[in-house]
Amino acid sequence: MSEHYFSENPTSPEERGLIRTRLRGIDFTFETSSGVFSHRRVDNGTRLLVESMGLPGEGRLLDLGCGYGVIGIVAAKLNPRLDVWMTDVNTRAVALAEGNTARNGVRATIKHGSLYEPVESEAFDVILTNPPISAGMAAIVEPMIAGAPAHLNPGGSLQLVVQSNKGGRTVAGFIEAAFGEAVVVARGSGYRVLKGVKR
Ligand SMILES: C[S@@+](CC[C@H](N)C(=O)[O-])C[C@H]1O[C@@H](n2cnc3c(N)ncnc32)[C@H](O)[C@@H]1O
């Protein structure tokens, strides 16, 4: 049976690869491996989030469930003044994200752990995520969204991408419950980017 990309400690042999791609008009190279999410190409949902994400002029950013690091690394490249944090439950993803920050000439604080446990006492100005829908809506995705306001400064936002016909409505409902409103900021390739703002 193939391993889930959200396994904490993947045991499958590591098949390494390199992805070269252009995001927000900048060239990036990411090292990837089997056992992590979308290891052959940057996921279309991730791409839509990266192309549409709104970043603060300064402050702190969390890439929650960072995988090999695309979202946080692009954010750090676009605005070097941001204090970028990245977390993932998958140890292989965390190791790749660490290498990829250096590879792309950016700095970030990268932590291993589930949900908000690695950033328990931290607050951010933006939280970005392509949430792991297949890890479970109730077990993982809802706590990711419900826990966001407690880790955001006032005026801060959660911006996430979801497949429109694979949980889009449910996820919008979680954002409405946590923030009062879910705004659609982008659509494309069957995905939508949703945003909740902490008032
Ligand atoms: C859909 S993937 C997105 C990965 C990366 N952000 C990207 O866009 O390529 C979701 C990520 O969430 C991670 N994940 C799953 N369960 C998690 C949890 N409980 N806490 C933190 N991260 C988790 C997975 O390991 C995976 O890397």
The ligand as an SDF file (V2000), in Angstrom:
LIG
                    3D

 27 29  0  0  0  0  0  0  0  0999 V2000
   -1.9150   19.4930    0.6350 C   0  0  0  0  0  0  0  0  0  0  0  0
   -0.3200   19.3540    1.3740 S   0  0  0  0  0  0  0  0  0  0  0  0
    0.3770   20.9610    1.0100 C   0  0  0  0  0  0  0  0  0  0  0  0
    1.8900   20.9720    1.1240 C   0  0  0  0  0  0  0  0  0  0  0  0
    2.5400   22.2950    0.6830 C   0  0  0  0  0  0  0  0  0  0  0  0
    2.0630   23.4100    1.4670 N   0  0  0  0  0  0  0  0  0  0  0  0
    2.2590   22.5340   -0.7760 C   0  0  0  0  0  0  0  0  0  0  0  0
    1.3970   23.3920   -1.0480 O   0  0  0  0  0  0  0  0  0  0  0  0
    2.8720   21.8770   -1.6230 O   0  0  0  0  0  0  0  0  0  0  0  0
   -0.6920   19.4550    3.1040 C   0  0  0  0  0  0  0  0  0  0  0  0
    0.4880   19.3200    4.0470 C   0  0  0  0  0  0  0  0  0  0  0  0
   -0.0250   19.2880    5.3860 O   0  0  0  0  0  0  0  0  0  0  0  0
    0.7680   18.3920    6.1260 C   0  0  0  0  0  0  0  0  0  0  0  0
   -0.0040   17.9330    7.2880 N   0  0  0  0  0  0  0  0  0  0  0  0
   -0.8700   16.8910    7.3770 C   0  0  0  0  0  0  0  0  0  0  0  0
   -1.3510   16.7920    8.6120 N   0  0  0  0  0  0  0  0  0  0  0  0
   -0.7900   17.8000    9.3290 C   0  0  0  0  0  0  0  0  0  0  0  0
   -0.8790   18.2030   10.6840 C   0  0  0  0  0  0  0  0  0  0  0  0
   -1.6550   17.5610   11.5510 N   0  0  0  0  0  0  0  0  0  0  0  0
   -0.1630   19.2740   11.0730 N   0  0  0  0  0  0  0  0  0  0  0  0
    0.6600   19.9210   10.2170 C   0  0  0  0  0  0  0  0  0  0  0  0
    0.7940   19.5760    8.9170 N   0  0  0  0  0  0  0  0  0  0  0  0
    0.0750   18.5280    8.4860 C   0  0  0  0  0  0  0  0  0  0  0  0
    1.1080   17.2850    5.1520 C   0  0  0  0  0  0  0  0  0  0  0  0
    2.2460   16.5500    5.5800 O   0  0  0  0  0  0  0  0  0  0  0  0
    1.3250   18.0790    3.8590 C   0  0  0  0  0  0  0  0  0  0  0  0
    2.6680   18.4310    3.6900 O   0  0  0  0  0  0  0  0  0  0  0  0
  1  2  1  0
  2  3  1  0
  2 10  1  0
  3  4  1  0
  4  5  1  0
  5  6  1  0
  5  7  1  0
  7  8  2  0
  7  9  1  0
 10 11  1  0
 11 12  1  0
 11 26  1  0
 12 13  1  0
 13 14  1  0
 13 24  1  0
 14 15  1  0
 14 23  1  0
 15 16  2  0
 16 17  1  0
 17 18  1  0
 17 23  2  0
 18 19  1  0
 18 20  2  0
 20 21  1  0
 21 22  2  0
 22 23  1  0
 24 25  1  0
 24 26  1  0
 26 27  1  0
M  CHG  2   2   1   9  -1
M  END
$$$$
